[in-house]
Amino acid sequence: MMDWDGIRYFLEVARTQRVSGAAKRLGVQHTTVARRIHLLE
């Protein structure tokens, strides 16, 4: 099953070019973004 939240986080990192930038836009900690992307692997 696809993790759509993980994909959303990944796309935000691609848009901002930074995990911290994506985290700020998503309103979460940068570690949350990194963890969600890691789970996609």
C-alpha distance matrix in Angstrom:
0.0 3.8 6.6 9.1 11.8 11.7 12.1 14.9 16.5 16.5 18.1 20.6 21.7 22.1 24.3 26.3 26.5 26.5 24.2 27.0 27.3 23.7 24.0 27.1 25.7 22.7 25.0 23.5 24.8 24.4 23.1 20.1 19.3 19.8 17.7 14.6 15.2 15.8 12.4 11.0 13.3
3.8 0.0 3.8 5.8 8.8 8.6 8.4 11.2 13.1 12.9 14.3 16.9 18.1 18.5 20.5 22.6 22.9 23.1 21.0 23.8 23.9 20.2 20.8 23.9 22.3 19.5 22.1 20.8 22.3 21.7 20.8 17.8 16.5 17.3 15.7 12.3 12.5 13.8 10.9 8.8 11.7
6.6 3.8 0.0 3.8 5.5 5.3 6.5 8.8 10.1 10.7 12.5 14.5 15.7 16.7 18.6 20.3 20.8 20.5 18.0 20.6 20.9 17.2 17.4 20.5 19.2 16.2 18.6 17.1 18.6 18.2 17.3 14.2 13.1 14.2 12.5 8.9 9.9 11.5 8.7 7.4 10.9
9.1 5.8 3.8 0.0 3.8 5.4 5.0 6.2 8.6 9.7 10.5 12.4 14.3 15.2 16.4 18.4 19.4 19.5 17.4 19.7 19.3 15.6 16.2 18.9 17.0 14.1 16.9 16.2 18.2 18.0 17.9 14.6 13.0 14.9 14.0 10.2 10.9 13.6 11.5 9.8 13.4
11.8 8.8 5.5 3.8 0.0 3.8 5.4 5.0 6.2 8.6 9.8 10.6 12.5 14.3 15.3 16.6 17.8 17.2 14.8 16.7 16.6 12.8 12.8 15.6 14.0 10.8 13.3 12.4 14.6 14.6 14.6 11.2 9.9 12.4 11.6 7.9 9.4 12.3 10.7 10.0 13.7
11.7 8.6 5.3 5.4 3.8 0.0 3.8 5.4 5.1 6.1 8.6 9.9 10.7 12.4 14.3 15.5 15.9 15.3 12.8 15.3 15.6 12.0 12.3 15.6 14.6 11.8 14.4 12.8 14.1 13.2 12.9 10.0 8.1 9.6 8.9 5.2 5.8 8.8 7.6 6.5 10.2
12.1 8.4 6.5 5.0 5.4 3.8 0.0 3.8 5.4 4.9 6.1 8.5 9.8 10.4 12.2 14.2 14.8 15.1 13.4 16.2 15.8 12.2 13.6 16.5 14.8 12.6 15.8 15.0 16.5 15.3 15.6 13.0 10.4 11.8 12.0 8.5 7.6 10.9 10.2 7.7 11.0
14.9 11.2 8.8 6.2 5.0 5.4 3.8 0.0 3.8 5.4 5.2 6.3 8.8 9.9 10.6 12.4 13.8 14.0 12.5 14.6 13.6 9.9 11.3 13.7 11.5 9.4 12.8 12.7 14.8 14.1 15.2 12.4 9.8 12.3 12.9 9.6 9.4 13.1 12.7 11.0 14.3
16.5 13.1 10.1 8.6 6.2 5.1 5.4 3.8 0.0 3.8 5.5 5.1 6.4 8.7 9.9 10.7 11.7 11.0 8.9 11.2 10.8 7.1 8.2 11.2 9.9 7.9 11.0 10.2 11.6 10.4 11.5 9.2 6.1 8.7 9.9 7.1 6.9 10.7 11.1 10.2 13.1
16.5 12.9 10.7 9.7 8.6 6.1 4.9 5.4 3.8 0.0 3.8 5.4 5.2 6.3 8.7 10.1 10.1 10.3 8.9 12.1 11.7 8.5 10.5 13.5 12.4 11.1 14.3 13.4 14.2 12.1 13.0 11.4 7.9 8.9 10.6 8.1 6.0 9.7 10.7 8.9 11.1
18.1 14.3 12.5 10.5 9.8 8.6 6.1 5.2 5.5 3.8 0.0 3.8 5.4 4.9 6.2 8.7 9.6 10.8 10.5 13.2 11.7 8.7 11.5 13.7 11.6 11.1 14.7 14.8 16.1 14.3 15.9 14.3 10.7 12.3 14.2 11.6 9.8 13.4 14.3 12.1 14.3
20.6 16.9 14.5 12.4 10.6 9.9 8.5 6.3 5.1 5.4 3.8 0.0 3.8 5.3 5.0 6.1 8.1 8.6 8.3 10.2 8.3 5.2 8.3 10.0 8.0 8.0 11.6 12.0 13.5 11.9 14.2 12.8 9.3 11.6 14.0 11.9 10.7 14.4 15.6 14.2 16.5
21.7 18.1 15.7 14.3 12.5 10.7 9.8 8.8 6.4 5.2 5.4 3.8 0.0 3.8 5.4 5.2 5.3 5.5 5.5 8.3 7.2 5.0 8.2 10.4 9.7 10.0 13.0 12.6 12.9 10.4 12.6 12.1 8.4 9.5 12.5 11.3 9.3 12.6 14.6 13.4 15.0
22.1 18.5 16.7 15.2 14.3 12.4 10.4 9.9 8.7 6.3 4.9 5.3 3.8 0.0 3.8 5.7 5.1 7.5 8.8 11.6 10.0 8.4 11.9 13.7 12.3 13.0 16.3 16.2 16.7 14.1 16.2 15.7 11.9 12.6 15.4 13.9 11.3 14.4 16.4 14.4 15.6
24.3 20.5 18.6 16.4 15.3 14.3 12.2 10.6 9.9 8.7 6.2 5.0 5.4 3.8 0.0 3.8 5.7 8.3 10.0 11.8 9.0 7.9 11.6 12.4 10.4 11.9 15.2 16.1 17.1 15.0 17.7 17.0 13.4 14.9 17.8 16.1 14.2 17.5 19.3 17.4 19.1
26.3 22.6 20.3 18.4 16.6 15.5 14.2 12.4 10.7 10.1 8.7 6.1 5.2 5.7 3.8 0.0 3.8 5.4 7.7 8.7 5.7 6.0 9.6 9.9 8.9 11.1 13.7 14.5 15.0 12.7 15.8 15.8 12.4 13.8 17.1 16.2 14.5 17.6 19.8 18.6 20.1
26.5 22.9 20.8 19.4 17.8 15.9 14.8 13.8 11.7 10.1 9.6 8.1 5.3 5.1 5.7 3.8 0.0 3.8 7.0 9.0 7.4 7.9 11.2 12.3 12.0 13.8 16.3 16.2 15.9 12.9 15.5 16.1 12.6 12.9 16.5 16.0 13.6 16.2 18.9 17.7 18.5
26.5 23.1 20.5 19.5 17.2 15.3 15.1 14.0 11.0 10.3 10.8 8.6 5.5 7.5 8.3 5.4 3.8 0.0 3.8 5.4 5.1 6.2 8.6 9.9 10.7 12.2 14.1 13.5 12.6 9.5 12.2 13.3 10.2 10.4 14.1 14.3 12.4 14.7 17.7 17.2 18.0
24.2 21.0 18.0 17.4 14.8 12.8 13.4 12.5 8.9 8.9 10.5 8.3 5.5 8.8 10.0 7.7 7.0 3.8 0.0 3.8 5.4 5.1 6.1 8.7 10.0 10.4 11.9 10.6 9.4 6.0 8.5 9.5 6.6 6.9 10.6 11.0 9.8 12.0 14.7 14.9 16.0
27.0 23.8 20.6 19.7 16.7 15.3 16.2 14.6 11.2 12.1 13.2 10.2 8.3 11.6 11.8 8.7 9.0 5.4 3.8 0.0 3.8 5.4 5.0 6.2 8.7 9.8 10.3 9.3 7.9 5.2 8.7 10.1 8.2 9.2 12.6 13.3 12.9 15.0 17.6 18.1 19.5
27.3 23.9 20.9 19.3 16.6 15.6 15.8 13.6 10.8 11.7 11.7 8.3 7.2 10.0 9.0 5.7 7.4 5.1 5.4 3.8 0.0 3.8 5.4 5.2 6.3 8.6 9.9 10.2 10.2 8.3 11.9 12.4 10.0 11.7 15.0 14.9 14.3 17.0 19.3 19.2 20.8
23.7 20.2 17.2 15.6 12.8 12.0 12.2 9.9 7.1 8.5 8.7 5.2 5.0 8.4 7.9 6.0 7.9 6.2 5.1 5.4 3.8 0.0 3.8 5.4 5.2 6.0 8.4 8.5 9.3 7.7 10.9 10.3 7.5 9.9 12.8 11.9 11.5 14.7 16.4 16.1 18.3
24.0 20.8 17.4 16.2 12.8 12.3 13.6 11.3 8.2 10.5 11.5 8.3 8.2 11.9 11.6 9.6 11.2 8.6 6.1 5.0 5.4 3.8 0.0 3.8 5.5 5.1 5.8 5.1 5.6 5.0 8.4 7.8 6.2 9.1 11.4 11.1 11.8 14.5 16.1 16.6 18.9
27.1 23.9 20.5 18.9 15.6 15.6 16.5 13.7 11.2 13.5 13.7 10.0 10.4 13.7 12.4 9.9 12.3 9.9 8.7 6.2 5.2 5.4 3.8 0.0 3.8 5.5 5.1 6.4 7.5 7.8 11.4 11.1 9.9 12.7 15.1 14.9 15.5 18.3 19.8 20.3 22.6
25.7 22.3 19.2 17.0 14.0 14.6 14.8 11.5 9.9 12.4 11.6 8.0 9.7 12.3 10.4 8.9 12.0 10.7 10.0 8.7 6.3 5.2 5.5 3.8 0.0 3.8 5.6 8.0 10.2 10.5 13.8 12.7 10.9 14.1 16.3 15.1 15.6 18.9 20.1 19.9 22.5
22.7 19.5 16.2 14.1 10.8 11.8 12.6 9.4 7.9 11.1 11.1 8.0 10.0 13.0 11.9 11.1 13.8 12.2 10.4 9.8 8.6 6.0 5.1 5.5 3.8 0.0 3.8 5.6 8.7 9.6 12.2 10.2 8.8 12.5 14.0 12.4 13.6 16.9 17.5 17.5 20.5
25.0 22.1 18.6 16.9 13.3 14.4 15.8 12.8 11.0 14.3 14.7 11.6 13.0 16.3 15.2 13.7 16.3 14.1 11.9 10.3 9.9 8.4 5.8 5.1 5.6 3.8 0.0 3.8 7.1 9.3 11.8 10.1 10.1 13.6 14.8 14.0 15.8 18.5 19.1 19.9 22.8
23.5 20.8 17.1 16.2 12.4 12.8 15.0 12.7 10.2 13.4 14.8 12.0 12.6 16.2 16.1 14.5 16.2 13.5 10.6 9.3 10.2 8.5 5.1 6.4 8.0 5.6 3.8 0.0 3.8 6.5 8.3 6.6 7.4 10.7 11.5 11.3 13.4 15.7 16.3 17.6 20.3
24.8 22.3 18.6 18.2 14.6 14.1 16.5 14.8 11.6 14.2 16.1 13.5 12.9 16.7 17.1 15.0 15.9 12.6 9.4 7.9 10.2 9.3 5.6 7.5 10.2 8.7 7.1 3.8 0.0 3.8 5.3 5.3 6.9 9.0 10.1 11.1 13.0 14.6 15.9 17.6 19.7
24.4 21.7 18.2 18.0 14.6 13.2 15.3 14.1 10.4 12.1 14.3 11.9 10.4 14.1 15.0 12.7 12.9 9.5 6.0 5.2 8.3 7.7 5.0 7.8 10.5 9.6 9.3 6.5 3.8 0.0 3.8 5.3 5.2 6.3 8.6 10.0 10.9 12.4 14.4 15.9 17.5
23.1 20.8 17.3 17.9 14.6 12.9 15.6 15.2 11.5 13.0 15.9 14.2 12.6 16.2 17.7 15.8 15.5 12.2 8.5 8.7 11.9 10.9 8.4 11.4 13.8 12.2 11.8 8.3 5.3 3.8 0.0 3.8 5.4 5.0 6.0 8.5 9.9 10.4 12.3 14.5 15.8
20.1 17.8 14.2 14.6 11.2 10.0 13.0 12.4 9.2 11.4 14.3 12.8 12.1 15.7 17.0 15.8 16.1 13.3 9.5 10.1 12.4 10.3 7.8 11.1 12.7 10.2 10.1 6.6 5.3 5.3 3.8 0.0 3.8 5.5 5.1 6.1 8.6 9.8 10.6 12.8 14.9
19.3 16.5 13.1 13.0 9.9 8.1 10.4 9.8 6.1 7.9 10.7 9.3 8.4 11.9 13.4 12.4 12.6 10.2 6.6 8.2 10.0 7.5 6.2 9.9 10.9 8.8 10.1 7.4 6.9 5.2 5.4 3.8 0.0 3.8 5.5 5.2 6.3 8.6 10.0 11.1 13.3
19.8 17.3 14.2 14.9 12.4 9.6 11.8 12.3 8.7 8.9 12.3 11.6 9.5 12.6 14.9 13.8 12.9 10.4 6.9 9.2 11.7 9.9 9.1 12.7 14.1 12.5 13.6 10.7 9.0 6.3 5.0 5.5 3.8 0.0 3.8 5.6 5.3 6.1 8.7 10.2 11.3
17.7 15.7 12.5 14.0 11.6 8.9 12.0 12.9 9.9 10.6 14.2 14.0 12.5 15.4 17.8 17.1 16.5 14.1 10.6 12.6 15.0 12.8 11.4 15.1 16.3 14.0 14.8 11.5 10.1 8.6 6.0 5.1 5.5 3.8 0.0 3.8 5.5 5.0 6.3 8.9 10.3
14.6 12.3 8.9 10.2 7.9 5.2 8.5 9.6 7.1 8.1 11.6 11.9 11.3 13.9 16.1 16.2 16.0 14.3 11.0 13.3 14.9 11.9 11.1 14.9 15.1 12.4 14.0 11.3 11.1 10.0 8.5 6.1 5.2 5.6 3.8 0.0 3.8 5.4 5.2 6.7 9.4
15.2 12.5 9.9 10.9 9.4 5.8 7.6 9.4 6.9 6.0 9.8 10.7 9.3 11.3 14.2 14.5 13.6 12.4 9.8 12.9 14.3 11.5 11.8 15.5 15.6 13.6 15.8 13.4 13.0 10.9 9.9 8.6 6.3 5.3 5.5 3.8 0.0 3.8 5.4 5.2 7.1
15.8 13.8 11.5 13.6 12.3 8.8 10.9 13.1 10.7 9.7 13.4 14.4 12.6 14.4 17.5 17.6 16.2 14.7 12.0 15.0 17.0 14.7 14.5 18.3 18.9 16.9 18.5 15.7 14.6 12.4 10.4 9.8 8.6 6.1 5.0 5.4 3.8 0.0 3.8 5.4 5.5
12.4 10.9 8.7 11.5 10.7 7.6 10.2 12.7 11.1 10.7 14.3 15.6 14.6 16.4 19.3 19.8 18.9 17.7 14.7 17.6 19.3 16.4 16.1 19.8 20.1 17.5 19.1 16.3 15.9 14.4 12.3 10.6 10.0 8.7 6.3 5.2 5.4 3.8 0.0 3.8 5.4
11.0 8.8 7.4 9.8 10.0 6.5 7.7 11.0 10.2 8.9 12.1 14.2 13.4 14.4 17.4 18.6 17.7 17.2 14.9 18.1 19.2 16.1 16.6 20.3 19.9 17.5 19.9 17.6 17.6 15.9 14.5 12.8 11.1 10.2 8.9 6.7 5.2 5.4 3.8 0.0 3.8
13.3 11.7 10.9 13.4 13.7 10.2 11.0 14.3 13.1 11.1 14.3 16.5 15.0 15.6 19.1 20.1 18.5 18.0 16.0 19.5 20.8 18.3 18.9 22.6 22.5 20.5 22.8 20.3 19.7 17.5 15.8 14.9 13.3 11.3 10.3 9.4 7.1 5.5 5.4 3.8 0.0
